[in-house]
Amino acid sequence: MADFEVFWFDRCREYPCDYRLVKKLGFLGKRLRQWNKSTFCDHNLKLIDIYNAITTLEDLSEVCPLFVSEKSKLQGLNFEL
């Protein structure tokens, strides 16, 4: 949290009072999105990985019956969506 406090107090001193808050919130929003991606990963990439895994298992199921472990993995992947 200290990083965001420094960022909050260090930014936008050059803007007038009311506009300063708007600018600070805008800068803080960008910084939070960057922090979120670096800390928790990019969710779009995770969704793409899940879709690819589902597609692979579904394609496999058209060729031959799935094992129990593959069926449970497919159910788990569908649940994550």
Buried (B, 14 or more C-beta within 10 A) or exposed (E): EEEEEEBBEEBBEEEEEEEBEEBBEEBBEEBEEEEEEEEEEEEEEEEEEBEEBBEEBEEBEEEEEBEEEBEEBBEEBEEEE
